[in-house]
Amino acid sequence: MPVTHAEAPGTALAAPSDYEIVERAIAYIAAHAAEQPSLEQIAAAMGFSEFHFQRLFTRWVGISPKRFLQHLTLEEARRRLARSRSVLDVAFDVGLSGPARLHDLFVSCLAVTPAEYRRRGEGVDIAWGAHDTPLGRCVVLQTERGVCGIGFAAPGEERDALESLLEGWERATVREAPEETAATVRQLFEGTGGDLRLLLRGTPFQLRVWEALLRIPEGAVTTYGDLAGRLASGPRAVGQAVGANPVAFLIPCHRVIASSGLAGGYRWGEARKLAILGREWEVRNEQ
């Protein structure tokens, strides 16, 4: 199935976005955590003065780098895990049927039928678009029945993210239409709220895991083992299903971390996972 791609705007000579700098800073800190780098050292590694780096970082997240990074320590992650269990008990007691609430969105999931699953997207029209967001470039795929893919990409690598998200939809008609996907991005990142439908292509087990992820509230986290226990399944199978999540950020697989408190892997990069968690934990600092 041929897919035409317009060249991503602003990727040739544009300066890095705030998020790209923050992502590099988080990756730097993660790599030098044992050394506890100072603000001066982090800023210098990013090529900024302390003043300009702190101002840029605060503009991105609303707090200082030091306070943000306190959210990403092993101690904070373990505290979150301990305090999330009772919240998750309630969330899972509600059950995995019906729409889930995420921020101000009501998210409902529709699974493709077994016949549609076998046809690998034949007869489906998919509109896609790449957009700038507070978490970097975001690629969105959607059909008239719902959003079927969300992923992240570095500038100029939107095509790779698109191809990754099209796995299983190889026979679909795919067209670039950012004007159609822009509303979805506004719902996700600008808090416009409303109802959002997902069209998910997965095995029955994957669908069950993804619906369970939608029950994890913002600010809460769980482990692969705990999630597996709630679903009466093996941690490895659950981990594989979490990793195959085709709808980044909205289906919050980033809220599943290792039992040690370490972030663990993430399809769209560990630094981005830490960035998302840090922002969520600051927003829900009262939990």
KATAWO-V105528 format. One record per residue. N is the residue number from 1. SS is DSSP state (@ for helix, = for strand, . for the rest). NEAR is the number of other ideal C-beta (glycine too) atoms within 12 Angstrom. D_FIRST is the distance of its C-alpha to the first C-alpha in whole Angstrom. Layout:
# KATAWO-V105528
n = {N/N}
ss = {SS/SS}
near = {NEAR/NEAR}
d_first = {D_FIRST/D_FIRST}
This chain:
# KATAWO-V105528
n = {1/2/3/4/5/6/7/8/9/10/11/12/13/14/15/16/17/18/19/20/21/22/23/24/25/26/27/28/29/30/31/32/33/34/35/36/37/38/39/40/41/42/43/44/45/46/47/48/49/50/51/52/53/54/55/56/57/58/59/60/61/62/63/64/65/66/67/68/69/70/71/72/73/74/75/76/77/78/79/80/81/82/83/84/85/86/87/88/89/90/91/92/93/94/95/96/97/98/99/100/101/102/103/104/105/106/107/108/109/110/111/112/113/114/115/116/117/118/119/120/121/122/123/124/125/126/127/128/129/130/131/132/133/134/135/136/137/138/139/140/141/142/143/144/145/146/147/148/149/150/151/152/153/154/155/156/157/158/159/160/161/162/163/164/165/166/167/168/169/170/171/172/173/174/175/176/177/178/179/180/181/182/183/184/185/186/187/188/189/190/191/192/193/194/195/196/197/198/199/200/201/202/203/204/205/206/207/208/209/210/211/212/213/214/215/216/217/218/219/220/221/222/223/224/225/226/227/228/229/230/231/232/233/234/235/236/237/238/239/240/241/242/243/244/245/246/247/248/249/250/251/252/253/254/255/256/257/258/259/260/261/262/263/264/265/266/267/268/269/270/271/272/273/274/275/276/277/278/279/280/281/282/283/284/285/286/287}
ss = {./././././././././././././././././@/@/@/@/@/@/@/@/@/@/@/@/@/@/./@/@/@/./././@/@/@/@/@/@/@/@/./././@/@/@/@/@/@/@/@/@/@/@/@/./././@/@/@/@/@/@/./././@/@/@/@/@/@/@/@/@/@/@/@/@/@/@/@/@/@/@/@/././././././=/=/=/././=/=/=/=/=/=/=/././@/@/@/@/@/@/./././././=/=/=/=/=/=/=/=/=/././=/=/=/=/=/=/=/=/././=/=/=/=/=/=/=/=/././././@/@/@/@/@/@/@/@/./././././././=/=/=/=/./@/@/@/@/@/@/@/@/@/@/@/@/././././=/=/=/=/=/=/=/./././@/@/@/@/@/@/@/@/@/@/././././././././=/=/@/@/@/@/@/@/@/././././@/@/@/@/@/@/@/@/@/./././=/./././././@/@/@/=/=/././././././././././././@/@/@/@/@/@/@/@/@/@/@/@/@/@/./././.}
near = {18/11/23/14/24/17/14/27/18/17/23/10/9/15/13/25/25/27/33/33/32/38/36/30/40/39/25/26/35/28/17/17/19/9/13/14/24/18/28/17/19/36/27/17/23/30/16/25/15/21/13/18/32/28/19/29/36/21/19/31/36/16/22/23/38/26/21/33/32/21/34/37/25/21/14/28/33/20/21/35/34/21/23/34/23/16/25/31/19/15/30/29/12/19/16/22/15/14/22/32/21/33/26/17/30/19/36/25/37/23/26/32/15/13/11/25/23/13/18/20/29/19/18/32/22/39/31/43/37/39/38/29/36/28/42/38/39/42/47/46/46/40/33/17/23/30/43/43/45/44/43/43/36/29/30/22/23/36/27/22/35/37/23/25/39/31/22/30/36/20/22/33/23/31/25/27/25/27/17/22/32/24/24/40/33/22/30/36/27/19/15/17/17/21/20/35/26/39/34/41/42/34/19/19/22/33/31/29/39/38/37/39/46/39/38/42/30/33/31/36/46/43/33/36/24/28/43/26/20/29/31/15/24/17/25/14/22/32/29/22/33/42/26/29/39/41/43/39/45/42/41/39/42/40/42/44/39/26/23/15/21/25/36/29/23/32/31/35/29/25/32/37/38/40/43/42/44/43/32/32/36/28/21/23/21/9/23}
d_first = {0/4/6/10/13/17/19/21/24/27/26/28/32/32/34/33/33/36/33/32/36/37/34/36/39/38/37/40/42/40/41/44/45/48/50/50/49/51/49/51/49/45/46/47/44/41/43/45/49/50/50/47/45/47/46/42/42/44/42/39/40/44/46/47/45/48/48/44/44/47/44/42/45/45/48/47/44/46/48/45/44/48/48/44/45/47/45/42/45/45/41/40/43/42/39/35/35/34/33/34/35/34/36/37/33/33/30/29/26/24/23/20/21/21/19/17/17/16/13/11/11/10/12/12/12/12/14/15/18/20/24/27/29/32/30/28/24/23/19/19/16/17/17/20/21/21/20/17/17/20/20/22/22/24/24/22/20/18/15/15/16/13/11/14/14/11/12/12/9/6/6/7/7/8/11/14/17/20/23/21/21/24/26/25/26/29/30/29/31/34/35/34/34/33/31/28/25/23/20/20/18/20/23/26/28/25/26/30/30/28/30/33/32/32/35/36/38/38/40/40/39/39/38/36/39/40/37/37/40/40/37/39/36/36/35/33/31/31/30/27/26/27/25/22/23/20/22/24/27/27/27/30/29/31/34/34/36/38/42/43/42/40/36/34/31/28/24/25/28/32/33/31/32/35/35/34/37/39/38/38/42/43/42/44/47/49/47}
